[in-house]
């Protein structure tokens, strides 16, 4: 589908208002009726792409589906990371994954001086992380092409099997990220060491 955000000249995950404003500006620039010359076939084709970009990004369901299909770095920092690299590596990784967060506000990983209560709140949030990420791009069947409701129902069932696999894999990935971070977190390790010393 190409870069829909780029067609409107906005950043990925721009706000609804930003997208609306950008579309108005883009319309003034690219609409065939607004050109100060005869519109070519290329002009018309480009305008159709701009319109399609706006139709997709202004519809919450279509936008979620599109955003979910964009390239995404799923790598997770390793568990035995050097404590001096912990905050930089894990902050980046958690920050990337916040784009799919349903529940907001999203707590920050913080730094070595963050109070332990805040650290615990951070991990509690990520332990029950809810993602809106979809995996419809992996579906084999386009339900719009179904000949009747029975075929449509069958297609939906088959598509659900496929997306379920990806949803489970996504949950496991987030679980691994949180576990790796918790086990490597120098603040948690410090607290555990202090508890042990107090025994």
C-alpha positions as CSV (number, residue, x, y, z in Angstrom):
1,X,0.0,0.0,0.0
2,X,3.0,2.3,0.2
3,X,3.8,4.8,2.9
4,X,0.4,6.4,3.6
5,X,1.8,8.8,6.3
6,X,4.4,9.9,3.8
7,X,1.8,10.7,1.2
8,X,0.2,13.2,3.7
9,X,3.6,14.4,4.9
10,X,3.1,13.4,8.5
11,X,5.0,11.3,11.0
12,X,4.0,7.7,11.6
13,X,1.3,7.5,14.3
14,X,0.5,11.2,13.9
15,X,-2.7,12.4,15.8
16,X,-6.1,12.4,14.1
17,X,-6.1,16.2,14.1
18,X,-2.6,16.4,12.4
19,X,-3.8,13.9,9.7
20,X,-6.9,16.0,9.1
21,X,-4.9,19.3,8.8
22,X,-2.3,17.6,6.6
23,X,-5.0,16.3,4.2
24,X,-6.5,19.8,3.9
25,X,-3.0,21.2,3.0
26,X,-2.3,18.3,0.6
27,X,-5.7,18.8,-1.1
28,X,-4.9,22.4,-1.9
29,X,-1.6,21.2,-3.4
30,X,-2.6,18.1,-5.3
31,X,-6.3,18.1,-6.0
32,X,-6.7,18.2,-9.8
33,X,-9.1,21.1,-9.6
34,X,-6.7,23.2,-7.5
35,X,-3.7,22.9,-9.9
36,X,-3.0,26.0,-11.9
37,X,-2.6,24.0,-15.0
38,X,-4.3,21.1,-16.8
39,X,-4.2,17.9,-14.6
40,X,-2.2,15.0,-16.1
41,X,-2.9,11.3,-15.6
42,X,0.0,11.3,-13.1
43,X,-1.6,14.1,-11.1
44,X,-4.9,12.3,-11.0
45,X,-3.2,9.0,-10.0
46,X,-1.3,10.8,-7.2
47,X,-4.5,12.5,-5.9
48,X,-6.2,9.1,-5.7
49,X,-3.3,7.8,-3.6
50,X,-3.6,10.8,-1.3
51,X,-7.3,10.2,-1.0
52,X,-6.8,6.5,-0.2
53,X,-4.2,7.4,2.4
54,X,-6.6,9.8,4.1
55,X,-9.5,7.3,3.9
56,X,-7.4,4.7,5.6
57,X,-5.7,6.9,8.3
58,X,-8.9,8.7,9.2
59,X,-10.8,5.4,9.8
60,X,-9.8,3.9,13.2
61,X,-10.3,0.3,12.1
62,X,-8.5,0.6,8.8
63,X,-5.7,2.6,10.5
64,X,-5.1,0.0,13.2
65,X,-4.9,-2.7,10.5
66,X,-2.4,-0.5,8.4
67,X,-0.3,0.5,11.5
68,X,-0.1,-3.2,12.5
69,X,1.3,-4.1,9.1
70,X,4.2,-1.6,9.2
71,X,7.7,-3.0,9.7
72,X,8.4,-3.4,13.4
73,X,11.6,-4.3,15.3
74,X,10.6,-7.2,17.5
75,X,14.1,-7.8,18.9
76,X,14.5,-8.1,22.7
77,X,17.7,-7.3,24.6
78,X,19.3,-10.3,26.1
79,X,18.9,-11.2,29.8
80,X,22.6,-11.1,30.8
81,X,23.1,-7.5,29.6
82,X,25.8,-5.3,31.2
83,X,24.1,-3.2,33.9
84,X,25.6,0.0,32.5
85,X,23.7,-0.7,29.2
86,X,20.5,-1.8,30.8
87,X,18.6,1.5,30.8
88,X,19.5,2.5,27.3
89,X,18.8,-0.9,25.7
90,X,15.6,-1.6,27.6
91,X,14.2,1.9,27.4
92,X,14.4,1.8,23.6
93,X,12.7,-1.5,23.4
94,X,9.9,-0.7,25.8
95,X,9.4,2.7,24.0
96,X,9.0,0.9,20.7
97,X,6.4,-1.4,22.1
98,X,4.3,1.4,23.6
99,X,3.0,2.2,20.2
100,X,0.6,-0.7,20.6
101,X,-0.6,0.1,24.1
102,X,-4.3,0.2,24.8
103,X,-4.0,1.5,28.4
104,X,-2.5,4.9,28.9
105,X,-0.6,6.7,30.5
106,X,2.4,4.4,30.1
107,X,4.9,4.3,32.9
108,X,8.5,5.1,32.2
109,X,11.3,2.6,32.9
110,X,13.2,5.4,34.7
111,X,16.8,5.2,35.9
112,X,18.9,4.0,38.8
113,X,17.4,6.7,41.0
114,X,13.7,5.8,40.4
115,X,12.0,4.8,43.7
116,X,11.5,1.1,43.9
117,X,7.7,1.6,44.2
118,X,7.7,3.2,40.8
119,X,9.8,0.4,39.4
120,X,7.3,-2.1,40.7
121,X,4.4,-0.1,39.1
122,X,6.3,-0.2,35.8
123,X,6.6,-4.0,35.8
124,X,3.0,-4.4,37.0
125,X,1.8,-2.4,34.0
126,X,3.8,-4.5,31.6
127,X,2.8,-7.7,33.2
128,X,-0.8,-7.0,32.2
129,X,0.1,-5.1,29.0
130,X,-2.8,-4.9,26.5
131,X,-1.9,-4.5,22.8
132,X,-4.1,-3.4,19.9
133,X,-1.7,-4.9,17.4
134,X,-3.5,-6.9,14.7
135,X,-2.2,-9.5,12.3
136,X,-4.8,-9.3,9.5
137,X,-1.9,-8.9,6.9
138,X,-1.3,-12.7,7.4
139,X,-4.9,-13.7,6.6
140,X,-5.3,-15.8,3.5
141,X,-8.9,-15.0,2.7
142,X,-10.5,-11.7,1.8
143,X,-14.0,-11.9,3.3
144,X,-15.2,-9.3,0.8
145,X,-14.8,-11.9,-1.9
146,X,-17.1,-14.5,-0.3
147,X,-20.0,-15.7,-2.4
148,X,-22.4,-16.0,0.5
149,X,-22.5,-15.7,4.3
150,X,-21.5,-19.4,4.8
151,X,-18.3,-18.9,2.8
152,X,-17.7,-15.6,4.6
153,X,-18.1,-17.4,8.0
154,X,-15.7,-20.1,6.9
155,X,-13.2,-17.5,5.7
156,X,-13.5,-15.6,9.0
157,X,-12.9,-18.8,11.0
158,X,-9.8,-19.7,8.9
159,X,-8.4,-16.2,9.2
160,X,-9.0,-16.3,13.0
161,X,-6.9,-19.4,13.3
162,X,-4.0,-17.6,11.5
163,X,-4.2,-14.4,13.6
164,X,-4.6,-16.4,16.8
165,X,-1.1,-17.9,16.2
166,X,0.4,-14.5,15.8
167,X,-1.4,-13.1,18.8
168,X,-0.1,-15.9,21.0
169,X,3.5,-15.4,19.7
170,X,3.1,-11.6,20.4
171,X,2.0,-12.3,24.0
172,X,5.0,-14.6,24.5
173,X,7.3,-11.9,23.1
174,X,6.1,-9.3,25.5
175,X,6.2,-11.8,28.4
176,X,9.9,-12.5,27.5
177,X,10.7,-8.8,27.2
178,X,9.3,-8.1,30.7
179,X,10.9,-11.2,32.2
180,X,14.3,-10.4,30.7
181,X,14.1,-6.8,31.9
182,X,13.0,-7.7,35.4
183,X,15.7,-10.3,35.8
184,X,18.4,-7.9,34.5
185,X,17.2,-4.7,36.2
186,X,20.0,-3.5,38.5
187,X,17.4,-1.8,40.8
188,X,15.6,-5.1,41.4
189,X,18.9,-7.0,41.8
190,X,20.0,-4.3,44.4
191,X,16.8,-4.7,46.3
192,X,17.1,-8.6,46.3
193,X,20.7,-8.3,47.5
194,X,19.6,-6.0,50.3
195,X,16.8,-8.3,51.4
196,X,19.2,-11.3,51.4
197,X,21.8,-9.3,53.4
198,X,19.1,-8.5,56.0
199,X,18.3,-12.2,56.6
